[in-house]
Amino acid sequence: MRATIIRNGEFVVDQMADPKPGPGQVLVRNLACGICGSDLHLFGMLKAAAQAAQPNTPSTDFVLGHEYCSEIVAFGPDTKQQMNVGQRVCSIPFLKTEEGQDGIGVSPTIHGAYAEYMVLSEEYLLPVPEHLSSEAAALTEPLAVGIHAVNKANLQGDETALVIGCGPIGLAVIAALKMRGINTVLASDPSPSRRERAIMVGANSVIDPNAESPFDLLNKTLESQPAQTVVFECVGAVGLLQQICSQTPAHSRVIVAGLCTAQDSFMPIEALRKELSIQYVFYYEAPEFEDALNALADGTIRWQAWLSAKVGLNGIADAFELLQNPETHAKIIIEPWRDGAVEPLAS
């Protein structure tokens, strides 16, 4: 099979051996795969490690991709085969093996969906409804992250929410908040394009933090409609948690969903004196993943707001470059069954 591989810190399109499903596993053909922000982080880490390695150090091939929609090609041994070959599916990105469970597309041992084929665990498969497009189904994973973050906030339904960062996860949080019936959702992002997408998925008001503090907007909103507040950090920038703790109203809940890969610190006294509740969130539960697929399928979510472009296997390196600029693209979908440069899509 063909795959886009990270090798020596660079993307290379090459042939790999076709994967073979083991007990309880199925072989699938990948139809669509989203590029996640964590993919960008991981590629950067692997590139830096390759550049720091001694000359002639062998590289371990790495195939990313954990936001996918695929179709069943063949069943491995000891499978129940309750779905048919050709059925489109998605699943939580974990593979059960005889040794245990490992993440798909986040380690060199379990290749992800930046490839024509991969293997999945049969028990995790969810059928994709016929009317739902493959690129929409590939958004199940990031939407599940947003649903999990909102569930962890323990909302009562009458809160005012502020979402800081309107990238794919911020959009997922906004959509999940509206699913939960939160009437007032404020959002902040320096990118005009991302602010526009936030409105598309349900934000009531958006703000450019370079022009006005999002907490000023929050306080103005609370003056006219007092409520408990919940703040979602969806950026992962160093120093942002300290800013939130110092500026958010007392007794607020703070949900940290942003992926910060650098060392960070904040003054706990700021959170202590305001009696803030700080909750870190990561991944999701299997029922939340299914909730995300159902929301995409029943039309609850305006999933088109996420998508900005599609690309084939040989255009992934260019796609990663483009995603460094938040104003250019939101979510780029890989179609692993073809080649092709980045092609913009209508929002």
C-alpha positions as MATLAB code, in Angstrom:
seq = 'MRATIIRNGEFVVDQMADPKPGPGQVLVRNLACGICGSDLHLFGMLKAAAQAAQPNTPSTDFVLGHEYCSEIVAFGPDTKQQMNVGQRVCSIPFLKTEEGQDGIGVSPTIHGAYAEYMVLSEEYLLPVPEHLSSEAAALTEPLAVGIHAVNKANLQGDETALVIGCGPIGLAVIAALKMRGINTVLASDPSPSRRERAIMVGANSVIDPNAESPFDLLNKTLESQPAQTVVFECVGAVGLLQQICSQTPAHSRVIVAGLCTAQDSFMPIEALRKELSIQYVFYYEAPEFEDALNALADGTIRWQAWLSAKVGLNGIADAFELLQNPETHAKIIIEPWRDGAVEPLAS';
ca = [
       0.000    0.000    0.000;
       0.980    3.648   -0.350;
       1.350    5.849    2.697;
       2.673    9.246    3.670;
       5.403    8.420    6.160;
       7.420   10.587    8.527;
      10.972    9.418    7.883;
      14.081   11.283    9.104;
      11.850   14.184   10.124;
      10.275   14.672    6.687;
       7.163   13.457    4.873;
       7.815   10.773    2.260;
       5.219    9.016    0.103;
       6.309    5.393   -0.189;
       5.127    1.807   -0.351;
       4.534   -0.155    2.836;
       3.450   -3.727    3.422;
      -0.319   -4.114    3.531;
      -1.431   -4.494    7.163;
      -2.925   -7.834    8.182;
      -5.782   -7.922   10.693;
      -5.197  -10.022   13.777;
      -7.776  -11.620   16.067;
     -10.773   -9.337   16.564;
      -9.520   -6.882   13.945;
     -10.655   -5.752   10.507;
      -8.770   -4.437    7.494;
     -10.150   -1.099    6.266;
      -9.542    1.203    3.324;
      -9.209    4.802    4.428;
     -11.565    7.257    2.737;
     -10.973   10.508    4.646;
      -8.707   11.619    7.477;
      -8.499   14.965    9.216;
      -5.223   16.671   10.076;
      -5.292   17.284   13.822;
      -3.421   19.952   15.738;
      -1.742   17.168   17.692;
      -0.439   15.824   14.356;
       1.264   19.184   13.793;
       2.814   19.041   17.269;
       3.957   15.442   16.827;
       5.474   16.112   13.415;
       7.383   19.056   14.865;
       8.724   16.883   17.686;
       9.801   14.126   15.283;
      11.432   16.657   12.958;
      13.354   18.216   15.856;
      14.453   14.771   17.084;
      15.693   13.846   13.600;
      17.649   17.073   13.297;
      19.271   16.481   16.690;
      20.171   12.838   15.977;
      23.675   11.682   15.198;
      24.504   11.235   11.493;
      23.380    7.916    9.987;
      21.045    7.230   12.909;
      18.285    4.947   11.562;
      14.797    6.479   11.527;
      11.595    4.741   12.599;
       8.805    5.154   10.077;
       5.774    6.904   11.545;
       2.323    7.157    9.944;
      -0.050    9.694   11.479;
      -3.848    9.858   11.276;
      -6.467    9.326   14.004;
      -9.475   11.280   12.635;
     -10.805    8.933    9.990;
     -13.670    7.440    8.043;
     -12.902    4.108    6.408;
     -14.616    1.169    4.726;
     -14.359   -2.492    5.661;
     -12.244   -4.593    3.288;
     -11.738   -7.867    5.160;
     -12.237   -9.460    8.576;
      -9.496  -11.031   10.654;
      -9.870  -14.211   12.719;
     -12.218  -14.372   15.706;
     -14.476  -11.584   14.457;
     -18.265  -11.485   14.681;
     -18.666   -9.950   11.188;
     -21.905   -8.164   12.050;
     -21.206   -5.562    9.356;
     -20.640   -6.128    5.653;
     -17.554   -5.617    3.539;
     -17.892   -2.140    2.028;
     -19.623   -0.668    5.102;
     -18.206    2.752    5.966;
     -17.106    2.994    9.579;
     -15.306    5.145   12.087;
     -14.081    4.275   15.563;
     -12.232    5.563   18.559;
      -8.541    5.615   17.541;
      -7.344    2.712   19.655;
      -6.392   -0.788   18.548;
      -6.725   -3.804   20.814;
      -3.965   -6.358   20.359;
      -2.816   -9.463   22.198;
      -0.325   -7.242   24.048;
      -2.894   -4.680   25.128;
      -4.230   -1.452   23.619;
      -2.368    1.260   21.717;
      -3.298    4.541   20.082;
      -3.707    4.643   16.310;
      -1.524    7.126   14.455;
       0.241    8.415   17.565;
       3.052    5.879   17.838;
       5.372    4.047   15.419;
       3.798    0.698   16.294;
       0.214    1.335   15.114;
       0.070    3.118   11.771;
      -2.706    5.636   11.238;
      -4.885    6.772    8.359;
      -2.304    8.742    6.341;
      -2.222    5.511    4.350;
      -4.429    3.567    1.954;
      -5.190    0.825    4.495;
      -4.983    0.153    8.231;
      -6.470   -2.220   10.801;
      -9.133   -1.427   13.392;
     -10.668   -3.269   16.316;
     -14.029   -4.715   15.325;
     -15.653   -4.035   18.693;
     -15.002   -0.281   18.369;
     -16.518    0.114   14.894;
     -19.490    2.416   14.370;
     -21.390    2.333   11.059;
     -21.484    5.638    9.203;
     -25.007    6.498    7.962;
     -25.346    6.471    4.181;
     -26.359   10.120    3.951;
     -23.314   11.386    5.892;
     -20.262   12.196    3.792;
     -16.927   10.580    4.590;
     -15.270   13.928    5.298;
     -18.048   14.801    7.766;
     -17.692   11.410    9.493;
     -13.955   12.074    9.875;
     -14.900   15.006   12.134;
     -16.367   12.612   14.716;
     -13.085   12.440   16.636;
     -12.476   16.186   17.135;
     -16.149   16.767   17.905;
     -15.948   14.050   20.570;
     -13.103   16.005   22.197;
     -15.389   19.041   22.430;
     -18.291   17.005   23.795;
     -16.032   15.495   26.455;
     -14.761   18.934   27.496;
     -18.315   20.236   27.835;
     -19.413   17.144   29.764;
     -16.543   17.645   32.200;
     -17.787   21.175   32.883;
     -20.840   19.758   34.724;
     -23.121   22.370   33.210;
     -26.531   23.131   34.700;
     -27.808   24.804   31.535;
     -27.927   28.448   32.615;
     -24.213   29.326   32.425;
     -22.489   31.897   30.254;
     -19.568   30.290   28.421;
     -16.406   31.874   27.065;
     -14.382   29.837   24.579;
     -10.813   31.050   24.079;
      -9.472   29.825   20.750;
     -11.634   28.964   17.734;
      -9.508   26.335   16.044;
     -11.011   22.881   15.407;
     -11.277   22.024   19.121;
     -12.664   25.430   20.042;
     -15.282   25.017   17.314;
     -16.104   21.575   18.692;
     -16.573   23.028   22.178;
     -18.860   25.782   20.851;
     -20.938   23.223   18.954;
     -21.146   20.960   22.006;
     -22.216   23.883   24.209;
     -25.077   24.663   21.849;
     -25.995   20.961   21.822;
     -26.269   21.185   25.619;
     -28.592   24.181   25.382;
     -26.218   26.903   26.590;
     -27.804   30.091   25.312;
     -24.889   32.496   25.684;
     -21.595   31.386   24.151;
     -18.841   33.974   23.689;
     -15.721   33.207   21.680;
     -12.313   34.782   21.229;
      -9.720   34.358   18.476;
      -7.363   36.765   16.668;
      -8.199   35.194   13.295;
     -11.167   36.761   11.431;
     -11.687   33.485    9.563;
     -11.900   31.489   12.777;
     -14.254   34.016   14.353;
     -16.519   33.671   11.338;
     -16.491   29.875   11.683;
     -17.306   30.216   15.396;
     -20.460   32.136   14.503;
     -21.355   29.415   11.988;
     -21.303   26.707   14.667;
     -23.288   28.715   17.205;
     -21.281   31.387   19.052;
     -23.450   34.355   20.003;
     -20.623   36.914   20.090;
     -17.005   36.781   18.939;
     -14.106   39.076   19.719;
     -10.573   39.767   18.536;
      -8.408   39.547   21.680;
      -5.854   41.868   20.052;
      -8.495   44.597   19.975;
     -10.416   43.959   23.200;
     -10.084   41.657   26.173;
     -12.463   38.685   25.991;
     -12.960   39.099   29.727;
     -14.234   42.648   29.182;
     -16.827   41.157   26.824;
     -17.651   38.511   29.427;
     -18.082   41.099   32.186;
     -20.297   43.299   29.979;
     -22.464   40.280   29.217;
     -22.734   39.363   32.889;
     -23.859   42.914   33.768;
     -26.999   42.483   31.696;
     -27.559   38.789   32.411;
     -25.864   37.570   35.596;
     -24.872   33.895   35.473;
     -22.282   31.382   36.504;
     -19.404   31.378   34.064;
     -17.363   28.631   32.495;
     -14.214   29.366   30.486;
     -12.796   26.892   27.971;
      -9.102   27.243   27.170;
      -8.666   25.776   23.655;
      -5.301   27.220   22.629;
      -2.542   25.671   24.719;
      -0.394   28.826   24.725;
       2.149   29.406   27.466;
       0.876   31.994   29.954;
      -2.760   31.734   28.928;
      -3.871   29.839   32.035;
      -2.340   32.570   34.216;
      -4.240   35.194   32.222;
      -7.486   33.290   32.682;
      -6.967   32.878   36.419;
      -6.221   36.567   36.898;
      -9.075   37.915   34.764;
     -11.971   35.458   34.935;
     -14.744   36.155   37.462;
     -14.703   34.507   40.877;
     -16.247   31.046   41.263;
     -15.877   30.307   37.546;
     -15.143   26.884   36.147;
     -12.097   26.702   33.867;
     -11.812   23.801   31.424;
      -8.349   23.329   29.940;
      -8.572   21.590   26.558;
      -5.639   23.312   24.822;
      -2.575   21.194   24.128;
       0.394   22.975   25.680;
       3.618   21.060   24.994;
       5.952   23.573   26.659;
       6.642   24.114   30.334;
       4.152   26.572   31.830;
       3.307   28.000   35.242;
       0.688   30.147   36.925;
       0.117   31.742   40.320;
      -2.176   29.382   42.269;
      -3.121   32.214   44.643;
      -5.061   33.819   41.780;
      -7.211   30.715   41.403;
      -7.373   30.121   45.153;
      -8.660   33.529   46.187;
     -11.365   33.370   43.508;
     -12.217   29.739   44.310;
     -11.893   28.752   40.662;
     -12.466   25.167   39.610;
      -9.860   24.068   37.054;
     -10.479   20.892   35.075;
      -8.022   19.451   32.547;
      -9.561   17.315   29.810;
      -8.100   14.771   27.398;
      -9.690   12.528   24.761;
     -13.242   11.244   25.442;
     -15.260    8.198   26.408;
     -16.607    5.763   23.797;
     -20.251    6.895   24.323;
     -19.171   10.510   23.686;
     -17.584    9.422   20.414;
     -20.873    7.826   19.394;
     -22.752   10.974   20.458;
     -20.491   12.973   18.157;
     -21.206   10.742   15.162;
     -24.949   10.920   15.848;
     -24.849   14.728   16.093;
     -23.075   14.958   12.744;
     -25.549   12.536   11.174;
     -28.755   14.151   12.451;
     -27.824   17.640   11.311;
     -27.330   19.095   14.789;
     -23.818   20.222   13.845;
     -22.924   22.563   10.983;
     -19.872   20.474   10.181;
     -19.091   22.440    7.027;
     -17.671   25.197    9.246;
     -14.664   23.020   10.058;
     -13.631   22.120    6.536;
     -11.482   24.379    4.384;
      -9.622   22.042    1.986;
      -8.846   18.498    0.883;
      -5.562   16.951   -0.219;
      -4.093   13.688   -1.510;
      -1.217   11.709   -0.042;
       1.500   13.588   -1.882;
       0.222   17.010   -0.742;
       0.323   16.434    3.016;
       3.639   18.250    3.545;
       2.193   21.354    1.871;
      -0.983   21.020    3.942;
       1.060   21.031    7.155;
       2.782   24.230    6.034;
      -0.541   25.897    5.238;
      -1.984   24.946    8.626;
       0.686   27.019   10.358;
      -1.396   30.055    9.356;
      -4.813   29.932   11.068;
      -6.194   32.520    8.659;
      -5.574   30.288    5.649;
      -7.223   27.024    6.668;
      -9.233   25.396    9.475;
      -9.431   21.638    8.921;
      -7.805   19.983    5.913;
      -9.106   16.533    5.019;
      -6.748   13.952    3.536;
      -8.128   11.551    0.943;
      -5.593    8.713    1.262;
      -6.828    6.905   -1.844;
      -5.511    9.564   -4.229;
      -2.745   12.027   -4.986;
      -3.350   15.728   -5.335;
      -2.406   19.164   -4.077;
      -4.385   21.110   -1.495;
      -7.772   22.089   -2.961;
      -9.831   24.717   -1.131;
     -13.415   23.834   -0.202;
     -16.318   26.177    0.316;
     -17.196   26.641    4.003;
];
